């Protein structure tokens, strides 16, 4: 009994294991060092997963609006913003960076907004704009967006009118080449080109003009802007059109389509995922840059119109009024042929006519020249004077040494 009692006494004096919490790693038994071999059991518990929420907020780029760029003086006469970088910094450039170019993208990708942004800058740079838009009545169409500036833009929408406008543009280029005079900037803007290309006869007449303008237009201040949803040769009428353009804005578009212009598979892979208002600009040097287009509204067009008026930019209607000497309210139609006196007092026989051409024709011609109306066809369209009579007048002024043709 004594032995049993002593054994119990010894066992009772042994220190009990301590349970220590070591946090997420679990618990552990701490044993007395003398009897470590008696207590080899360890208790473990699974790690307690801590719910750590990581909130990643998408940082949206802050792109300045058109009105902000205009008020800050970033855009205007002699200045050009090609777009903005992701941090909102304007990508400054010149017309030599794009010259004659194309803007392509799927519906609702921001293509029209980019064209709108660039056309406003064209007007601020005193360029004469001829807009061909088959969707003139469409609320979101380019012509509709530019409606407050219709006094400064010559807009056509019917296929026949578009063809005539393009041919007039070609005549103007030919005249500038022959006279070796650059003249004021003149830009032919054709929106929805892929739609126009479906009209085979119209496309056939327009395509060669596009090539001519792209090849020789820049040297004479004549440029071209094409807008469309597809870029493959079949859709735009000819592969030669793609070869003729100098630069391109590519919005959201299938890779196969964008490859026709970008010629860079790494960059072309990005185009199907581009967000609305974002494009890849391939400039005349072949450099490709991702740009954001500043947003514009109808208020911006009004601001531009006010700006043009304040800087005495003559509207198209005012140009016609100044140049048109066939004003029926002031000139009575003659019964027979009349002669038109010019600056020197000499006259030019215009042949049988139902109206009289009179006044200081040299001064009128100077008005035409300021507005970039130097070809016979352009003057005829702007004034209503027959092209044959305009040619006779210009030839006469040339023979007298007042103008160069």
C-alpha angles and dihedrals in degrees: 000000000000090000092051091049092052091048092054090048092054093047091050091055093058110107114248118241114264120229110218125187111223096184123242090359093069133239130312135199115233110204133196108267093231094058100032090128091058093059111046097143118112128188119217131181128195120265113269107234110226114218103233112180116205112196113200111190118202109237106220115209115248104227117187116238123241092254091053092051090048095049091047092053093241090127130035140086110003093003132101132187111197092191138293135282120237091268091056096256111143117244101227121203146134137252088265087070092064111008105163107006146160131235113205136175146122122277113290093014095116099261095131092046090055091051090046091052093051096043090054088055091048090058092046087055090056094250121155108237126205109191122198109190122161088191095058094141095046109113092223094039122118095245091052092049090052095045095113086060096047090117089066099040131066104219127189129176110171116091093237092050091048091053091049092048091051092048090050089052089052091051090051090053091049091051092050091050093049093047092039089226120134098200126182119331112276124187130192110206117193115184123191090021092166088061092050090047089065089071097079098196094047092045091050092056094043099045096067090049090053090053093048093049092047093049101043108007099088092062090058099040094258119130141175134219120191125190126192148136099237134047107189115116093245094054096048094043101248141025087225089070090061091047091052100055120093102205142005143208107211116195126180105330141143114276093240090055096047092047089069088069108020095048087197118105094197092057094037090059089065097057099078089057100044113126123234111284094022123106143167112242117207105191130200091274091056094248114143120213132175109233138180119220115228110238120247134193139192087267088065091056089053090050090051091049090052090047092052092048092049090052092049096246104168116233122232091252091050089051091053091047092052094045101037109094090171094083103151091205092061105028124058115213109251123231092228143011116314136193125235116223115218133198097288095048092253118127138224123212110230098184127228111351142159093219137045124242111205144146136069096327094182089058091047090050090052089055089052091050093052089056092049093253100138104133123081092236094050092049092047092052094046097046106028091238114137115261092233092055092046090053091051090050094049092047090052093050088048093051090052090054097245099115139023120233 
